[in-house]
Each structure stands twice: as structure tokens, then as C-alpha cells.
Amino acid sequence: MKKDNVDIRTSLIFAMAENRCIGKNNQMPWHIPEDLKRFKTLTIGHPVIMGRKTLESILGYLKKPLPGRESIIVTRNPQTLYPDTPILQTGTIEQAIEMGRTIAKDKGLDEIFIIGGAQIYTQSLAFAHRLYITKVHREIAGDAFFPTIYDADWEESECLSREDHDPPYSFVTLDRRQQNLL
Ligand SMILES: NC(=O)c1ccc[n+]([C@@H]2O[C@H](COP(=O)([O-])OP(=O)(O)OC[C@H]3O[C@@H](n4cnc5c(N)ncnc54)[C@H](OP(=O)(O)O)[C@@H]3O)[C@@H](O)[C@H]2O)c1
């Protein structure tokens, strides 16, 4: 059954070190295969919204957009950056979320994902209903950081810890306590 827009959850998904580092030199500064698996499991089939730099990072290692997901990129560049590809492009985060919701609604999905990077997370945190976090239990040097998450705004609904991995990490899911979204 298809869902109305209000039923479509906007989720941010990210991996973050203890110092909130999420990237270095436009790459992820760690390799956690289970994190990549979880990312794929959660996002497959859903619209994924990202900044232009994160798309470039993905194209750098995958040589193509994420398969099985509609990619929507946000850029201030008015020119079509990736012609002859299925990548959708828009000039604002609000429009990207609206595009994602429309696609989700058409497909009967109840969730869209914002997949980075730092600039896009910072500007879209206020729109998020849910955060899927991979907490990397290390301080990591980098140049891209997730904004401050205020505990009072969020309620933990899942936590799975893997202390035996190098680096150790945990999967944490947070749901917004009140739906006083922008
Ligand atoms: N750890 C994780 O889970 C994770 C996930 C994703 C990414 N990352 C990391 O994050 C880093 C990239 O983040 P970043 O902050 O440098 O770049 P980003 O957020 O991916 O993309 C930034 C670009 O998005 C566009 N943009 C930003 N705000 C906009 C707005 N309000 N309206 C229209 N366009 C807007 C601009 O593109 P134009 O310059 O084209 O105008 C800007 O240069 C990399 O290190 C990557 O590896 C980490």
C-alpha cells in the first residue's frame, strides 16, 4: 500500500568517530565491512540524498552511483553535472528531500536516506526523524565532522556493540523524541 508524505521517514545514516570525524581527504578514514553491509541493507531500494562531494567520493571508488538506489545530489552548480546518468540533481536540500519523498511515495516506500557528507548532514539534521549511526570507538584525525547531536532531542532504539573489531564500533539508532521538525 502506498503511503502519504507524512509517513515517509527522513533518516540520516553515517559512521562517526568519537571526535565526530566522518571523513578525511573526501574518503572514509576507516574500513569496517560490517558498516558497509549495514549501509547497503538499510538503503537498498530507497532514494539516497548526498552532497556533490560525497557523490564524487563514491564515484572515485565505485566508478558508478550506488546500485539499486535512486541517487539525488545537491549542488549549487546550475549545470547538469552528470548528463547521461540516472543521477538526479537539485539545488537545495529541501528540494532533494521533496524529490526523495515523491520517489518513495511512488514506490510505496516509507523511508528516504541522507547519506552525507558533512555539509549536507549539518544542514539536514533538523529535518531528520531518525539517525542510523555507526559509532567508531576511536579519535580519528580528519577534515569532515558531523554536527553536535543533542541527547535531549533523541531516544535510542537500537544499540549493538562490536568491541572485538579493530577499530571497535557500535551500531546505534536514534529516533527523534518530538516531531517538532523544521
Ligand atoms: N562517515 C560517513 O558516514 C560519511 C558519509 C558520507 C560522506 N562522508 C565524508 O564526508 C566528506 C564530504 O563531506 P563535505 O562536507 O566535504 O561534502 P558534501 O556535504 O558531500 O558535499 C558538499 C557540496 O554539496 C553542495 N551543497 C552543500 N550545501 C548546499 C546547499 N545548501 N545547497 C546546494 N548545494 C549544497 C555543494 O556542492 P557544489 O560545490 O557542487 O555547489 C558542496 O560543495 C568526505 O570526507 C566523505 O568521505 C562520510
The ligand as an SDF file (V2000), in Angstrom:
LIG
                    3D

 48 52  0  0  0  0  0  0  0  0999 V2000
   31.3970    8.7200    7.6250 N   0  0  0  0  0  0  0  0  0  0  0  0
   30.3210    8.7690    6.8590 C   0  0  0  0  0  0  0  0  0  0  0  0
   29.3060    8.1100    7.1270 O   0  0  0  0  0  0  0  0  0  0  0  0
   30.3360    9.6230    5.6390 C   0  0  0  0  0  0  0  0  0  0  0  0
   29.2540    9.6260    4.7470 C   0  0  0  0  0  0  0  0  0  0  0  0
   29.3030   10.4640    3.6390 C   0  0  0  0  0  0  0  0  0  0  0  0
   30.4050   11.2680    3.4250 C   0  0  0  0  0  0  0  0  0  0  0  0
   31.4350   11.2270    4.3120 N   0  0  0  0  0  0  0  0  0  0  0  0
   32.6250   12.0670    4.1360 C   0  0  0  0  0  0  0  0  0  0  0  0
   32.2120   13.4340    4.1560 O   0  0  0  0  0  0  0  0  0  0  0  0
   33.1700   14.1760    3.3820 C   0  0  0  0  0  0  0  0  0  0  0  0
   32.4250   15.0100    2.3570 C   0  0  0  0  0  0  0  0  0  0  0  0
   31.6370   15.9680    3.0430 O   0  0  0  0  0  0  0  0  0  0  0  0
   31.6740   17.5160    2.5980 P   0  0  0  0  0  0  0  0  0  0  0  0
   31.0050   18.3030    3.6550 O   0  0  0  0  0  0  0  0  0  0  0  0
   33.0660   17.8800    2.1920 O   0  0  0  0  0  0  0  0  0  0  0  0
   30.8260   17.5000    1.2410 O   0  0  0  0  0  0  0  0  0  0  0  0
   29.3020   17.1120    0.9200 P   0  0  0  0  0  0  0  0  0  0  0  0
   28.4100   17.5260    2.0300 O   0  0  0  0  0  0  0  0  0  0  0  0
   29.2440   15.6930    0.4510 O   0  0  0  0  0  0  0  0  0  0  0  0
   29.0430   17.9930   -0.3810 O   0  0  0  0  0  0  0  0  0  0  0  0
   29.2460   19.3820   -0.3070 C   0  0  0  0  0  0  0  0  0  0  0  0
   28.7050   20.0000   -1.5610 C   0  0  0  0  0  0  0  0  0  0  0  0
   27.2820   19.9100   -1.5550 O   0  0  0  0  0  0  0  0  0  0  0  0
   26.7390   21.0730   -2.1710 C   0  0  0  0  0  0  0  0  0  0  0  0
   25.9460   21.8040   -1.1790 N   0  0  0  0  0  0  0  0  0  0  0  0
   26.1760   21.9080    0.1580 C   0  0  0  0  0  0  0  0  0  0  0  0
   25.1980   22.6420    0.7390 N   0  0  0  0  0  0  0  0  0  0  0  0
   24.3450   23.0030   -0.2530 C   0  0  0  0  0  0  0  0  0  0  0  0
   23.1550   23.7570   -0.2750 C   0  0  0  0  0  0  0  0  0  0  0  0
   22.6130   24.3020    0.8390 N   0  0  0  0  0  0  0  0  0  0  0  0
   22.5320   23.9400   -1.4570 N   0  0  0  0  0  0  0  0  0  0  0  0
   23.0430   23.4050   -2.5950 C   0  0  0  0  0  0  0  0  0  0  0  0
   24.1740   22.6620   -2.6310 N   0  0  0  0  0  0  0  0  0  0  0  0
   24.8220   22.4670   -1.4700 C   0  0  0  0  0  0  0  0  0  0  0  0
   27.9230   21.8720   -2.6700 C   0  0  0  0  0  0  0  0  0  0  0  0
   28.2050   21.3910   -3.9720 O   0  0  0  0  0  0  0  0  0  0  0  0
   28.8290   22.3360   -5.1220 P   0  0  0  0  0  0  0  0  0  0  0  0
   30.2110   22.6920   -4.6350 O   0  0  0  0  0  0  0  0  0  0  0  0
   28.8220   21.4800   -6.3480 O   0  0  0  0  0  0  0  0  0  0  0  0
   27.9230   23.5220   -5.2330 O   0  0  0  0  0  0  0  0  0  0  0  0
   29.0190   21.4790   -1.7110 C   0  0  0  0  0  0  0  0  0  0  0  0
   30.3290   21.6820   -2.2040 O   0  0  0  0  0  0  0  0  0  0  0  0
   34.1090   13.1550    2.7470 C   0  0  0  0  0  0  0  0  0  0  0  0
   35.2750   13.0390    3.5430 O   0  0  0  0  0  0  0  0  0  0  0  0
   33.3150   11.8660    2.8140 C   0  0  0  0  0  0  0  0  0  0  0  0
   34.1380   10.7250    2.8280 O   0  0  0  0  0  0  0  0  0  0  0  0
   31.4130   10.4170    5.4010 C   0  0  0  0  0  0  0  0  0  0  0  0
  1  2  1  0
  2  3  2  0
  2  4  1  0
  4  5  1  0
  4 48  2  0
  5  6  2  0
  6  7  1  0
  7  8  2  0
  8  9  1  0
  8 48  1  0
  9 10  1  0
  9 46  1  0
 10 11  1  0
 11 12  1  0
 11 44  1  0
 12 13  1  0
 13 14  1  0
 14 15  2  0
 14 16  1  0
 14 17  1  0
 17 18  1  0
 18 19  2  0
 18 20  1  0
 18 21  1  0
 21 22  1  0
 22 23  1  0
 23 24  1  0
 23 42  1  0
 24 25  1  0
 25 26  1  0
 25 36  1  0
 26 27  1  0
 26 35  1  0
 27 28  2  0
 28 29  1  0
 29 30  1  0
 29 35  2  0
 30 31  1  0
 30 32  2  0
 32 33  1  0
 33 34  2  0
 34 35  1  0
 36 37  1  0
 36 42  1  0
 37 38  1  0
 38 39  2  0
 38 40  1  0
 38 41  1  0
 42 43  1  0
 44 45  1  0
 44 46  1  0
 46 47  1  0
M  CHG  2   8   1  16  -1
M  END
$$$$
